[in-house]
Amino acid sequence: MSGRSIDVQWKLGPTTVYGTLVLPPGPGPFPAVVMVAGSGPTDRDWNSPLVPGTNGSARLIAEALAEAGIASLRYDKRVSGPHAQANVAHLLGQISMSSHVEELLGAVDLLAERPDIDVSHIYGLGNSEGTLHVLNYQLATPMVPLAGIILTGPPGRAVGVVARSQLAVEANTLPNKEAFMVLYDSAIARFLDGQPVAPDPALPESIQLLLKSLESPANLPFARELWSVDAAILLEKVDGPVLVIIGKKDMQIDWENDGERLTHAASGHVDVVLLFPDNANHVLKYEPKARTQLTVGEVSQGYNAVDAILDPETIGAILVWLLARIA
């Protein structure tokens, strides 16, 4: 691998955020990218205990950036990675959209204080849920604004709408799909109203567990906030350079439905580029199979397989976009 990897950390209240800084060869100062992981227990490398393998896309992106002369910082959200247990006791009832922005703020501040980083060229790259935190950071008018942002796999509809559409696809094989979705919608309505979710016992056990997890003290108030957020509404308010990427093999975000709303949101901006690579999945890996042959479960289980590689078209587009702005 080109460059040097350095373990870094910073305090955030009673908690600590841990990350990896990768510097290209040479003295700098270097342009830099802060990477923000997606939902759940996804760590700094974009690995997750819910997905087999440790070949995370963020580490591969960091390597590609270093080879192009660009530094990067990726970090574990405080409830992910090996230090999650130490942090979670301090975060019950405290996790929110703003607490995730605070994590990103700490990452940018760490970079901005380093003499080997060019503070005028710090960019943000979010994946999935992470795109929302990057957008919210930029909209918060921080002391160190990002020079540009890269949104990969952003939800162009409300997160709850995207989640429901995924569930509806999975429910297509059930003989009582309509009744199943009514029970699900009723549970979500109770959740958003601040009532107990109380999922109906007729729902599959996996869906009952999902619904109950939403109201876990460790997930509130964040889960209720998240359910109504979509990147299209936020994108419309953001100024400055933006690169939006949704792969056509992304089975979690729909490149047509979500892409259409994001395209509309970007219509009044002069420096927003939207790309829909033919063979990229949700975590920017190359997927050779036709979309019609894929399911969400099958694709996600291969996200971090040892032989999975970044989609060449996608990583190439990211590097071209960045290099054009730091030249």
C-alpha positions as CSV (number, residue, x, y, z in Angstrom):
1,M,0.0,0.0,0.0
2,S,1.2,3.6,-0.8
3,G,1.5,5.9,2.1
4,R,1.6,5.6,5.9
5,S,-1.3,4.5,8.1
6,I,-1.5,6.2,11.5
7,D,-3.9,5.3,14.3
8,V,-5.6,8.5,15.6
9,Q,-8.2,9.3,18.3
10,W,-10.0,12.3,19.7
11,K,-12.2,13.0,22.7
12,L,-15.9,13.8,22.3
13,G,-17.4,14.4,25.8
14,P,-16.8,11.3,27.9
15,T,-16.3,9.2,24.8
16,T,-13.4,8.6,22.4
17,V,-13.5,8.3,18.6
18,Y,-10.9,6.1,17.0
19,G,-9.8,6.3,13.4
20,T,-7.1,5.7,10.8
21,L,-5.2,8.5,9.0
22,V,-3.5,7.5,5.7
23,L,-0.8,9.9,4.4
24,P,0.7,9.6,0.9
25,P,4.5,9.6,0.6
26,G,6.2,12.9,1.0
27,P,5.9,15.9,3.3
28,G,2.6,17.4,2.2
29,P,0.6,19.4,2.8
30,F,-1.9,17.0,1.2
31,P,-5.5,17.3,0.2
32,A,-7.6,15.0,2.3
33,V,-10.9,13.0,2.4
34,V,-12.9,12.2,5.5
35,M,-14.9,9.0,5.0
36,V,-18.2,8.5,6.9
37,A,-19.5,4.9,7.1
38,G,-23.1,3.7,6.6
39,S,-25.7,2.5,9.0
40,G,-25.6,0.1,12.0
41,P,-22.4,-1.3,13.4
42,T,-20.4,-0.5,10.2
43,D,-16.8,0.4,11.2
44,R,-14.1,2.7,9.8
45,D,-13.2,0.2,7.0
46,W,-16.9,-0.4,6.2
47,N,-16.8,-3.8,7.7
48,S,-19.8,-5.0,9.8
49,P,-20.4,-8.0,12.1
50,L,-23.7,-8.4,10.1
51,V,-21.7,-9.0,6.9
52,P,-19.1,-11.7,6.4
53,G,-15.6,-10.7,5.4
54,T,-13.2,-7.9,6.3
55,N,-12.4,-6.6,2.8
56,G,-14.1,-3.3,3.5
57,S,-14.4,-0.7,0.8
58,A,-13.2,2.3,2.9
59,R,-9.8,0.8,3.3
60,L,-9.6,0.1,-0.4
61,I,-10.6,3.7,-1.2
62,A,-8.0,5.0,1.2
63,E,-5.3,3.0,-0.6
64,A,-6.5,4.4,-4.0
65,L,-6.5,7.9,-2.6
66,A,-3.0,7.6,-1.2
67,E,-1.7,6.4,-4.5
68,A,-3.2,9.5,-6.1
69,G,-1.5,11.8,-3.5
70,I,-4.6,12.3,-1.3
71,A,-4.7,11.7,2.4
72,S,-7.7,10.2,4.1
73,L,-9.2,9.8,7.5
74,R,-11.8,7.1,8.3
75,Y,-13.2,6.5,11.8
76,D,-15.4,4.2,13.8
77,K,-18.7,5.7,14.8
78,R,-18.7,5.6,18.6
79,V,-21.1,2.6,18.6
80,S,-19.2,0.6,16.1
81,G,-15.7,-1.0,16.0
82,P,-13.7,-2.6,18.8
83,H,-14.4,0.3,21.3
84,A,-18.1,0.4,20.9
85,Q,-18.8,-1.2,24.3
86,A,-16.7,1.4,26.2
87,N,-18.6,4.2,24.5
88,V,-22.2,2.9,24.5
89,A,-22.7,3.3,28.3
90,H,-22.2,7.1,27.8
91,L,-24.4,7.3,24.8
92,L,-27.7,5.7,25.8
93,G,-30.4,8.2,24.8
94,Q,-27.8,10.6,23.4
95,I,-27.3,9.3,19.9
96,S,-28.8,11.7,17.4
97,M,-28.3,13.1,13.9
98,S,-26.3,16.0,15.6
99,S,-24.1,13.5,17.6
100,H,-23.0,12.0,14.3
101,V,-22.2,15.4,12.9
102,E,-20.1,16.0,16.1
103,E,-18.0,12.9,15.2
104,L,-17.4,14.2,11.7
105,L,-16.6,17.7,13.1
106,G,-13.9,16.1,15.3
107,A,-12.4,14.3,12.3
108,V,-12.2,17.5,10.2
109,D,-10.8,19.5,13.1
110,L,-8.1,16.8,13.6
111,L,-7.1,17.1,9.9
112,A,-7.2,20.9,10.0
113,E,-4.7,21.1,12.9
114,R,-2.1,19.0,11.1
115,P,0.6,20.9,9.1
116,D,0.8,18.0,6.6
117,I,-2.9,18.6,5.5
118,D,-4.1,21.3,3.2
119,V,-7.0,22.8,5.2
120,S,-8.5,24.4,2.1
121,H,-8.9,21.0,0.4
122,I,-10.6,18.7,2.9
123,Y,-13.5,16.8,1.3
124,G,-16.2,14.5,2.8
125,L,-17.1,11.1,1.4
126,G,-20.2,9.4,2.9
127,N,-21.8,6.1,2.1
128,S,-25.5,5.4,2.6
129,E,-26.5,6.8,6.0
130,G,-23.1,8.5,6.1
131,T,-24.1,10.8,3.2
132,L,-26.7,12.4,5.5
133,H,-24.1,13.2,8.1
134,V,-21.8,14.7,5.5
135,L,-24.7,16.9,4.2
136,N,-25.7,17.9,7.7
137,Y,-22.1,18.9,8.5
138,Q,-21.9,21.1,5.5
139,L,-25.3,22.7,6.3
140,A,-24.2,23.5,9.8
141,T,-21.8,26.2,8.5
142,P,-18.8,24.8,10.4
143,M,-15.6,26.7,11.0
144,V,-13.9,24.4,8.5
145,P,-16.3,23.8,5.6
146,L,-15.7,20.9,3.3
147,A,-14.2,21.9,0.0
148,G,-16.6,19.4,-1.7
149,I,-18.6,16.3,-0.8
150,I,-19.0,12.9,-2.4
151,L,-22.3,11.1,-1.7
152,T,-22.3,7.3,-2.5
153,G,-25.5,5.4,-2.2
154,P,-27.5,8.3,-0.8
155,P,-31.2,7.8,-0.1
156,G,-33.1,10.2,-2.4
157,R,-36.3,9.4,-0.6
158,A,-37.0,9.4,3.1
159,V,-35.1,6.7,4.8
160,G,-38.3,5.1,6.0
161,V,-39.7,5.0,2.5
162,V,-36.5,3.4,1.2
163,A,-36.7,0.8,4.0
164,R,-40.3,0.0,3.3
165,S,-39.6,-0.4,-0.4
166,Q,-36.8,-2.9,0.4
167,L,-39.1,-4.8,2.7
168,A,-41.9,-4.9,0.1
169,V,-39.6,-6.5,-2.4
170,E,-38.7,-9.2,0.1
171,A,-42.3,-9.7,0.9
172,N,-43.3,-10.4,-2.7
173,T,-42.9,-14.2,-2.1
174,L,-45.4,-14.2,0.8
175,P,-49.0,-15.1,0.0
176,N,-50.4,-12.4,2.3
177,K,-48.1,-9.6,1.4
178,E,-50.7,-6.9,1.6
179,A,-51.7,-7.9,5.2
180,F,-48.1,-8.2,6.1
181,M,-47.3,-4.6,5.0
182,V,-50.4,-3.2,6.8
183,L,-49.0,-4.7,10.1
184,Y,-45.6,-3.3,9.4
185,D,-47.0,0.2,8.6
186,S,-49.1,0.2,11.8
187,A,-46.0,-0.6,13.9
188,I,-44.0,2.1,12.2
189,A,-46.8,4.6,12.7
190,R,-46.7,3.8,16.4
191,F,-43.0,4.2,16.5
192,L,-43.0,7.6,14.8
193,D,-45.8,8.7,17.2
194,G,-43.6,7.9,20.2
195,Q,-45.6,4.9,21.2
196,P,-44.4,1.4,21.8
197,V,-43.8,-0.4,18.5
198,A,-45.6,-3.6,19.7
199,P,-45.1,-5.5,16.5
200,D,-47.9,-8.0,15.7
201,P,-46.9,-11.6,16.4
202,A,-48.1,-12.5,12.9
203,L,-45.1,-10.6,11.5
204,P,-42.0,-12.7,10.7
205,E,-39.6,-12.9,13.7
206,S,-36.8,-11.1,11.8
207,I,-39.1,-8.1,11.2
208,Q,-40.3,-8.1,14.8
209,L,-36.7,-7.9,15.9
210,L,-36.0,-5.1,13.4
211,L,-39.0,-3.1,14.7
212,K,-38.1,-3.6,18.3
213,S,-34.5,-2.5,17.6
214,L,-35.7,0.8,16.4
215,E,-37.0,1.8,19.9
216,S,-34.0,0.4,21.7
217,P,-32.6,3.0,24.1
218,A,-29.3,2.8,22.3
219,N,-30.9,3.9,19.0
220,L,-33.0,6.8,20.3
221,P,-33.7,9.6,19.5
222,F,-31.6,8.9,16.4
223,A,-33.8,6.2,14.8
224,R,-36.9,8.5,14.8
225,E,-34.9,11.4,13.3
226,L,-33.4,9.1,10.7
227,W,-36.7,7.7,9.5
228,S,-37.8,11.0,8.0
229,V,-34.5,12.2,6.5
230,D,-33.6,12.1,2.8
231,A,-30.6,13.3,1.0
232,A,-32.5,15.0,-1.7
233,I,-34.0,17.6,0.6
234,L,-30.6,18.3,2.2
235,L,-28.8,18.4,-1.2
236,E,-31.1,21.1,-2.4
237,K,-29.8,23.4,0.4
238,V,-26.1,22.7,-0.1
239,D,-23.8,25.0,-1.9
240,G,-20.4,24.0,-3.4
241,P,-19.1,21.0,-5.4
242,V,-21.0,17.7,-5.0
243,L,-20.5,14.3,-6.6
244,V,-23.4,11.9,-6.3
245,I,-22.9,8.2,-7.1
246,I,-25.5,5.4,-7.1
247,G,-24.5,2.2,-8.8
248,K,-27.0,0.4,-11.0
249,K,-26.2,-2.8,-9.1
250,D,-27.1,-1.1,-5.8
251,M,-29.9,-3.2,-4.3
252,Q,-30.5,-0.9,-1.3
253,I,-30.8,2.4,-3.1
254,D,-32.7,2.5,-6.4
255,W,-30.6,4.4,-9.0
256,E,-33.8,5.3,-10.9
257,N,-36.2,6.3,-8.1
258,D,-33.7,7.8,-5.7
259,G,-31.6,9.1,-8.5
260,E,-34.5,11.0,-10.0
261,R,-35.2,12.9,-6.8
262,L,-31.6,13.7,-6.3
263,T,-31.3,14.9,-9.9
264,H,-34.3,17.2,-9.4
265,A,-32.7,18.5,-6.1
266,A,-29.5,19.3,-8.0
267,S,-31.1,21.0,-10.9
268,G,-30.5,24.5,-9.5
269,H,-26.9,23.9,-8.7
270,V,-24.0,24.6,-11.0
271,D,-21.4,22.1,-9.6
272,V,-23.3,18.9,-8.8
273,V,-22.4,15.8,-10.8
274,L,-24.5,12.7,-10.7
275,L,-23.1,9.4,-11.9
276,F,-24.8,6.0,-12.1
277,P,-22.0,3.4,-12.8
278,D,-23.3,0.3,-14.5
279,N,-21.7,-2.3,-12.2
280,A,-21.2,-0.7,-8.8
281,N,-23.1,-2.1,-5.8
282,H,-24.1,-0.2,-2.6
283,V,-20.5,-0.2,-1.2
284,L,-18.9,0.6,-4.6
285,K,-17.7,-2.9,-5.3
286,Y,-17.8,-4.4,-8.8
287,E,-20.8,-6.6,-9.4
288,P,-20.7,-8.6,-12.7
289,K,-24.2,-10.2,-12.5
290,A,-27.2,-8.6,-14.1
291,R,-29.5,-6.7,-11.7
292,T,-32.4,-9.0,-12.4
293,Q,-30.3,-11.9,-11.0
294,L,-29.6,-10.2,-7.7
295,T,-31.3,-9.9,-4.3
296,V,-30.5,-7.6,-1.4
297,G,-29.4,-10.5,0.8
298,E,-27.2,-12.1,-1.8
299,V,-25.3,-8.9,-2.8
300,S,-24.8,-7.7,0.8
301,Q,-23.3,-11.0,1.9
302,G,-20.6,-10.5,-0.7
303,Y,-19.9,-6.9,0.1
304,N,-16.6,-7.7,1.9
305,A,-15.6,-11.0,0.3
306,V,-11.9,-11.4,0.0
307,D,-12.0,-11.3,-3.8
308,A,-14.4,-8.3,-4.0
309,I,-12.8,-5.3,-5.7
310,L,-13.8,-1.7,-6.0
311,D,-15.7,-0.9,-9.2
312,P,-13.1,0.5,-11.5
313,E,-15.5,3.0,-13.1
314,T,-16.6,4.3,-9.7
315,I,-13.2,4.7,-8.1
316,G,-11.9,6.2,-11.3
317,A,-14.6,8.8,-11.3
318,I,-14.0,9.7,-7.7
319,L,-10.3,10.3,-8.3
320,V,-10.9,12.3,-11.5
321,W,-13.4,14.5,-9.6
322,L,-11.1,15.1,-6.7
323,L,-7.9,15.7,-8.8
324,A,-9.7,18.2,-11.0
325,R,-10.5,20.3,-7.8
326,I,-7.1,20.1,-6.2
327,A,-4.9,20.7,-9.3
